Amino acid sequence: LCCSSPYIPQSRLRYTPHPTYATFCRPKENWWQYTQGRRYASTPQKFYLTPPQVNSILKANEYSFKVPEFDGKNVSSVLGFDSNQLPANAPIEDQNAATRLQTRGMLLGVFDGHAGCACSQAVSERLFYYIAVSLLPHETLLEIENAVESGRALLPILQWHKHPNDYFSKEASKLYFNSLRTYWQELIDLNTGESADIDVKEALINAFKRLDNDISLEAQVGDPNSFLNYLVLRVAFSGATACVAHVDGVNLHVANTGDSRAMLGVQEEDGSWSAVTLSNDHNAQNERELERLKLEHPKNEAKSVVKQDRLLGLLMPFRAFGDVKFKWSIDLQKRVIESGPDQLNDNEYTKFIPPNYYTPPYLTAEPEVTYHRLRPQDKFLVLATDGLWETMHRQDVVRIVGEYLTGMHHQQPIAVGGYKVTLGQMHGLLTERRAKM
C-alpha cells in the first residue's frame, strides 16, 4: 500500500505481515497509529503451476530466425537460430545476433550482466560493431570514413536480428558512434593499405579490449548531458560477461569473457548426441585462470587475489566488461565519484573499495578465443549464460536440443528427388525414417 494522503481511515488500510513493509509505505503523518495497531501473521501458501502455465512462461521470450541463402552457390552454414530468455530478475540479460553484410559471416552472442543491467545492455548494443569494424578490410573502412566525412548515406555495417525485448539506447547513440568512429580511424591510420588476410582471432580480441577501454574512458571523461553522464558511469560501474560466436563457412570462432559457455552439438554415427565444449569458464574452477591471476600480481597477494572462489572475495567471473571497481586505481575511483552526479555519489556500491586492493587492475575483458572447423556431424551450437549450465548438464542440454531437432526433421515431408519413385523405394524411405526415430 502506497499512501499519499496524510490521513487514511483505518478501515481502508491493508496490513502487511512484516513491519518493515508497513512502515515503508506509510502516510506522512501519524503513521505509527496504523503500523502499530494490528499485524496479521500470514500462513505460507504453496502454489503449483500446471504444465500449460509452465510452457507459457518458458515460451514468453522465444525468438526464431531462419537465415536466407546469400546466393545460389554459397549458402550460409547457419540455417537459423533460436533465442530465449528466462529472467531471474528484471531487466533481464541480453541475447542477440547479427549478420555482417560485407561477408557471409554471422555473429551471435549472449551477454550476462551483474551489479545492474547497464553494462550488459551497452555491450550487447556495441560489441558486434567493434568486431565488424575489426574485420573489415582497409578499403571498406576508408569508404565508410569518406561517407561520414562528406555526409553521404552510409550503408549499415550490420544487419541486426535483435530479440523483440531488446532495444538500442537512442540517447547514447551519438556518443557510441563517435567512439566507434575513432576506433576505425585509428585502424585506418595503422593499416598501410596492403591487402592481407585478416586474423579473426586477433580481430575478436582487439574488439573486446577496445570496447572495454572505451567504456572506461567515457566514464572518466563524463558528458555535459546529465543523463548521459549518469548512464556512462552506470555502464562502467556495473559489469557484464560475453560469449560470442563468429561463423563464416566452415570456420567457427568463439570468443569468451567470463563464465558463459558455448557448447557444440555433435551427432554420432549411431544417431546419439555428444557435447563438445568450445569455451572455458573464467572462474575459480579453472586452474589456468587462477594461475594467470596469481602471476599478474605480487606473491604477497597470492592468498588475497581469490578468496572463497571469488575475485578479491567479491566477484564470481574473473573476466568481464565494465566493473571499474576492479580496474581503476583508488584515486581515480574517488575522483570520478566525487565529480559525478548525486545519484552515483549516494550509491554505496560505488563508494566501496574492494579489500586487499593494492595492484589494480585485477580484472580484464580480454577474451579467450577458440577455433573449430565445422564438420558434417556438427549440427548446432548452444550459447548460454551460467544460469543454464548451473541448472543442466551440458550432455542433457545437447541431447534435448538434438532430439527436438531430429523430431522436427522426421515430421517434414520426405524429399524423393523427383516424381518417378516406385512404391518399393517410398517404402524403403519410410522404413529408414522409422528406424531413425
N, C-alpha and C positions, 0 to 999 in steps of 0.2 A: 504494500500500500504506500503510494507516494502522496504525501499530504501537503497541499499548498496553502490551505486555509489555516489561520491561527486557531480556529476553533471548529471542531467537528464533533457532532453529537456522539456520545459513547455507543449508542446503539448501531451506528454506521461503521464503527471500527471493526476491522478484521484482524484478529490476533494471530501473531506468529508464534511458532513453537520455541523460538530462541530469542532471548532478549536483545541480542546484537541486531537482528533484523528489525525488531520493534523500535529500537532507538535510532537506527539508521534512517528509516523513513518515518519521520515524526513531524507533527505540527511545530511551528517555530516557537510557540508559547505554551506553557502549561502541559508540556508533553509528558511529564512524569506521571501525571494522574492517570494517563491512559496506559502507559507501558508497565506501571506498577500494579494496576488494578487487577487484571486477570491474565493468566497464561495457561494455555491448554497444552498438555502433553500429547503428542501425536504418536500413534502406533504405526511402525513401519509397515508399508504395504508392498506386496510383490506384484509386479506387472509382467505378464508373459505376452510376447509378440507371436502372432500367427505367422506361418511361412509366407503368405502373401504380403504381410506387413514388413517382414524381413527383406523380401525381394524388392519391395518398393523403396526401402531405404538404400539398399545396395545399388539399385539401378538409377537412383535420382541424379547422379552426376556423370552418367555414362556419355561417352562421345566416341563416334567411329568415323573413320575417313578412308575411302578407297582411293589409292593413288592411281591416277590415269597413266597410260603409257605415254612416254615422251615423244616417241616416233615409232615408225613401223619396224625399224631394225633394232634399235636399242631400247628395250623395255626396262623399266625400273626394277631393281632387285627387291624393292619393298612393295608388296601388294597392297598394303594398307596398315592402319594402326588403330588401336582401340585404347582409350584412356579413361580412367575413373578416379574419383576422389572420395574417400570416406573420412569425413572430418572428425578429428578428436577434439578440436577447438575451433573457434571462429576468429578471424578468417582462416580458411584452410590453405594448405600449401599448394603451389602452382605445378601444373603439368602442361607441357605444350610441345608442339612440333612445328618445323618449318622446312620448306624446300628451297634450296639455293637455286636461283634462277640461272646463274651463269654456268652451272654444270648440272649434271643429273644427280649430284649428291643430295642427301637428305639428312637433316639434323633432328634429333629427338632428345628430350631431356626431362628430368624430374628435379625439383628444387624443394628442399625441406628447410623451412625457417625455424628459428628459435629466438627467444627474447623478443618476440614480436614478429609480425609478418612483413615489415617494411623491406628488409633486405632480400628476402626470397622473391617478393614482388618485383623489385628493381632488377635483380639478376635474371629473372625469367623474361623480362622485357628486353634486356640489353645484351646478354651474353652471346646469343646467336648472331647478332650484328657484328660483334667483335670477332667472332670466329669466321664469319663470311668475309669480312674485310681482310683478315689474316690470310685467307686462302685465295683471294682474288689476285690475278696477275697484274703486273705493273701497269700495263696499257689500260686495263679497265679502271684501275684506281685513278689514273690521270684523266680518263674520260669523266668519271664521277666528279672529281675536283673541278674540272673545267666547267661542267654543267652547273655546279653550285656557284662558282665564281661569277659566271655570266648570267645567273638567274634563270637558266633554261630548265625545262621539266626534267626531272630525274627519275629514271626507271627504278622501281623498287628493287632493293638488294635481295630481299627475301619475300617469299610468298607464305604468309602465316596461315597456320591451321590451329588457331587458338581454341582452347576449351571455352564453351559458351559462358562459363563463370568467370573467365579471366578478363582482364581489362588492361589498357595502357594508361599511364599517368599523363594526361594531357598537359597538366600544369608544368611537368618536368620535361616534356618532350624537347623543348629548345635546348635546355641545359644538357640533356643526354646526347642530343645531336651534335652540339658543339664539342663535347668531349670525344665523341666518335670521330668527328672530322679531324680533330687534332691528331688522333691516332693514325688515320690513313695518310695525313700529310707527312707525318714522320716516317711512315713506311715508304712513301714515295721518295723522300729525301735519302733514305738509307739504301734504296734499291738503285742500282746503276742502270737498270733498264734491260739488262741482258736476260734473254729468255732462259729460264731454268725451272726445273721441276720443283714445285712447292712441297716441302716436307709437312705432311698433315700433322704428324705428332708435334713438331716444333710449333706449328701454327696454333694448335689447340692449347699448348702450354702458354704461349705468348698471350693469347686472347684472355685466358683465365687470369693471368697475373696482371695484365694491363687493366682489365675491368676493376679488379680489386684495388689497384693503385689509384684509379680514377675515383672510386667510391671514397677512398681515404682522403684524396686531395680535395674533392668537392666539399667534404665536411670541414676541412681545415680552412679553406678559403671563405666558405659561407656564401650567402646570397643576400642582396638588398631586400628582396621579397621575403617577408617574414614567414610566409607559408613554406616557400621553397627552402629557406634556411632551416626550418624545423624538420622538413622532410629529409634533406640530405643528412642531417645529424641522426635522425631515427634510423635511416638506412645503415649508416656507419656503425652505430652502437648496437644494432641488432645483428643477427648472423644468419647464414644460410649455407647448406651443403648443396652440391650439384653433381649429377651423374648424367653425362651427355654422350650420345652415340652418333657417330658420323658414318653414314653408309653410302658408298659410291661404288656401284658394280659389285664385285666380289670382295671389296676391301671394307672391312669394318674396324673402326677405331672407337674405343670407349675411353673417355676422359672422366676421371672420378676425383672429386674433392670431398672428403667426408665419409659418412657411413651409409649412404645409399648404395644400391648394388645393381649390377647388370648380370642377367642370367640368360644363357643361350639354351633353347630347347632343341635337343637333337633326337631324331627318330632313328632307332637302330634297325638292322635288317629284319629282326623278328617283329617289328612294329611297336616295341616298347619304347619308353621315353627316358632320356637321361639328361641331367643338368650339367652344363659347363659354365663355371663362374668366370666372368670376364673383367672383374674388378676386385680390388682389395679394400676391405674396410679400414678406415683410418681412425682406429680407436685403440683402447688398451689391450684388446685381444690380438692385435697384430704386433708380433715381436719385433719386426723390422721397423715399425713406426716408433715403438718405444726406444729402440736403439738410436734411431735418427734424432729424436728429441734430445736424448742424453748427450749425443755427440755435438749438438749445436749450442750447448750451454756448459758452463764450468762444472768441474767434477763435484764441487761442493754443493751443487744444486741437483745432483743425481736423485736424491730421495724426495725432493720437493716439486720437481717438474711434473710428475704424475703421482697423485695421491688418491687413493680409493678409486682407482681406474678412471680418473678424470684429470684433465689438464689443469694443473695448479689446484687440484681438488674441486674444480668447478665445472669444466666443460667436457662433455662426452666426446664429440668429434675432435680429432687432432688437426684437421684441416678444414677451413671454412672461409667464405667471403665475409666481409664486414668484421664484426667482433673486435673493434679497435681497442677495446679494453685489454686485449691480449697482444696488441701490436704496437700501440703508441707508447712513448715514454710517459712517465707520470707527469712531468712538467707540461707536455703537450696536451695531455688529457685535461689537466686543470685549467690551462689557458683557454681551450676551446669551450669547456663547460661554463667557465665564468663569463665569457663573452657571448655565450649562446642565449637563446630565448629562455624566459622564465620557466616554461614547461620542462625544458631539459634540466635546468638548474634544480628544479624541485624533484626530479626523478632520483630516487635513492640508488638505483642500479648504476646510473652514470657516475655518481659520486664515489661509489665503492671501488677501492683499489684491490685487485686480487692479492692474496697472501703470497709471500716469498717472491715478489715481483722485482727482480734485480736486473735481468739482462734481456729485455724485450728486443725483437718480437718473439713470442712463444708460439705464434700461430701463423700459418701460411695458407694461401689459396691455390698454390701450385698443384695442378692435378697429376695423378699418376695415369699414364696413357697405355692402354693395352691394344695390341693389333691382332686381328683374326681374319684369315682368308676364308670366306664363306664356301661351304661345301653343299652338295645336294641334300645331305641329311640334316643340315641346319635349317630348321623350319621357322623358328620365331625367336624374338628377343624380348625379355621382360626387364623393364627398368622400374624400380620401385624404391621408395624410401624405407628407412629401417623399420617403420611401423608394420610393414608386411612381413619382413624377414624375421622379426621378433615373434610373430604370431604363427607363421607357417614355415615348414622346412622347404628348402629350395627344390627338393625332389618332388614334394607334393604339389608345389606351385606349377612346375613344368608338366607333371602328369595331368593335372586338372586342365590346364590350358591345351595340352596336346590332345587329350581325349575329347575336349569340346570342339577343337578344330577338325579332328578326324570325323566326329559325328556330323558336323556341318557338311563335310565333303561327301559323306555317304548319302546324305539326303539330296544332293544335287543330281540332276538328270545325267544319265550315262552318255558320254560322248562316244559315238560309234564310228566317227570319221567318215561318214558317207551314208547313203541310203541303201546300198546293196549289201545288206547284212543278213545272213541266214539266221533262222531261229536257233540253230545249234550254237552259233557264235554269240548270239544275245544271251542264251542260257549260260554259256561259259563266263561272260562278263558279270552276270548276276551272281553266279556261284562264287566268283572271285571276290566280289564285293561282300557277300555274306561271310566268307572266310575271314576277311579283314575285320569285319565287325565283331 
